[in-house]
């Protein structure tokens, strides 16, 4: 969705809304570890539902390629509406068109069109041969080539562009020319203005009023940069020629060598600036994060815009931001803990499961790739620390699963997520018990009968609704354990449906047909049809089992030397155990864990 549409959806033009739209800006790190760390921070920040996030452009070369890669991952893996910066610096038209074609193919709809800073080592911007001289040219080109596909945002400079600032101030004529030029960018196709950073709120408010006076009516989003450290603050404001009110310098000078105190002051200042801006009726905020989360989130918490304990979900899984799959509202539950892997395996679909009783069999899944078994370095290190100890027998394997279920381990080879999810914590002791007995769980959900949709543990879908779900377990177990479980289901638990398969798929054991689809989560909301976002279906299960079994070797055993006995033990479990999916269809009075008693 275009950013302008998201703003208008949240804040009607009549102004009758208390909602505030906030967004975050990031930049491409210089190292692989930095990229991994950025995405971990981004995941945590995106959980608070920003309207969009943007990523700055590295002019030319590998940095530009990294911006394109990060943009793709933001939109399609993190699932946040992504705005990519695009500049004219070192960018002939063919490179600009390559960048635009790439992000369009990746389902991205938003661009921040900029002239860009002078190339490294130069004092002034120089138009590259075959390129554009200014952001206005770039806006016109995007509109002429792509018509209305892209949402275009442009930059506004409350104090005037740094190029025209002399002795700390833009001359009046230069400032007026800047405003006229800004209106040209809007008239040419720009839809939203995001401002340069500032620390004098009165200057920003005057800028907004001046824009309105000359007929600029689009949203003007203030760019807020929290002060995180003193030297960085001076460097950034010096580069941008930003006015620093004397009271800010007076507050910073005594604490400039105390980084914690500077950060705390920065949070206080950012909060007060936002309060003053919001008091005028402006309901949009853009936070320049500098790839750091604490200050930006603290400001939003101070403003009452987010609560750490209340992270709302529109669906049990993060809704896609890719324009080509925004109508997707049904997924098989098997990838619940590996959503990025699911997206990767379905990225080439031309249609996605949609509709009240849709299922995931309307397209073929992509083959397994190296991506499915790659993890950020920090998480891979944690996995090695927590899971790569000596394994002498299957009881040692069971113990690892037990510790994860009880929250004593933060990582799991079968999960891309960080630690236990809130709903898992409601059944973690039962999970620990069955894992100790050899039923090695990799996915689960408790039964829910009409919980409010804003429940912190199981809620989703927005306020005013009720959510339901059938108890579900997915686990590995030995053939002996499976046979005992199947006998128990047949004799005493008619409400349970199960599927089980071995690694090569040669043995299939189930009490359902291979065409049956079972909705295991659904929600009832005001003025909507029933939404059922997760299903259990045999076709998807057979695709998922290859990935689930492969994780034994490529996710866990690879942390041991090739001839290590622990590795051999894991490979033996992989080749002999079954993967089992178990649903209790009695979500009112059922007790899924009772079937495991005495097995």
Number of C-alpha atoms within 10 A of each C-alpha: 19 21 23 18 12 14 21 14 10 16 19 11 11 7 13 8 12 10 14 18 21 20 22 26 21 18 19 22 17 10 9 11 12 14 19 17 19 19 19 16 15 20 17 14 19 22 16 19 19 18 21 25 25 23 22 20 23 21 21 17 10 10 15 19 15 17 23 24 15 24 29 23 17 25 24 25 22 24 20 26 29 32 27 27 23 25 24 28 24 23 22 16 17 11 16 21 14 11 19 23 13 16 21 19 14 20 20 29 25 25 26 24 24 21 20 19 15 16 14 8 6 9 9 11 17 17 17 14 11 12 19 22 17 18 22 23 17 23 24 17 18 22 17 12 11 13 12 12 15 21 23 28 28 24 22 26 21 27 27 23 19 17 12 16 17 10 8 14 17 19 15 10 9 16 20 16 13 20 21 16 15 22 19 15 24 21 14 19 22 26 20 22 24 19 20 22 24 24 21 16 17 14 14 22 17 13 21 20 12 15 21 13 10 12 10 20 14 14 19 25 23 26 25 22 23 27 26 23 20 19 12 11 16 15 11 14 15 14 10 17 22 24 16 15 12 9 8 14 12 10 12 19 11 11 15 16 13 12 14 13 16 22 20 17 20 24 24 17 17 24 22 16 17 20 14 14 19 15 9 9 12 21 23 22 23 24 24 21 21 16 20 18 15 15 22 27 22 19 22 20 14 16 17 9 14 18 15 10 8 13 17 21 20 14 19 20 18 16 18 20 23 25 18 18 19 14 16 16 22 24 26 25 26 25 22 21 21 15 20 20 22 20 18 18 18 18 18 12 15 10 14 22 20 19 16 15 15 20 27 21 16 13 14 13 19 15 12 16 12 7 11 20 18 14 16 16 15 12 21 17 13 16 20 17 13 17 20 17 13 13 19 11 12 14 13 15 21 19 18 21 24 26 17 23 27 19 17 14 20 17 23 25 21 21 20 21 17 14 16 20 14 11 15 20 17 14 17 19 15 15 23 22 17 20 25 18 18 21 26 26 24 21 18 23 23 22 25 18 15 15 17 21 24 20 16 15 17 23 24 24 21 16 15 11 19 22 24 23 25 23 24 25 23 22 21 26 25 17 14 10 17 20 14 14 17 20 11 17 18 13 8 10 17 12 15 21 19 20 24 27 20 24 19 11 12 7 10 13 15 16 13 14 10 13 9 11 20 18 23 23 23 23 23 19 16 10 7 9 11 15 20 26 26 25 22 24 25 23 16 21 22 19 16 19 21 17 20 22 23 20 19 20 19 16 22 21 22 15 20 17 11 11 8 13 15 23 21 17 16 19 17 13 17 22 13 14 21 26 28 24 24 19 23 25 21 17 20 15 10 16 16 23 16 11 16 16 11 7 15
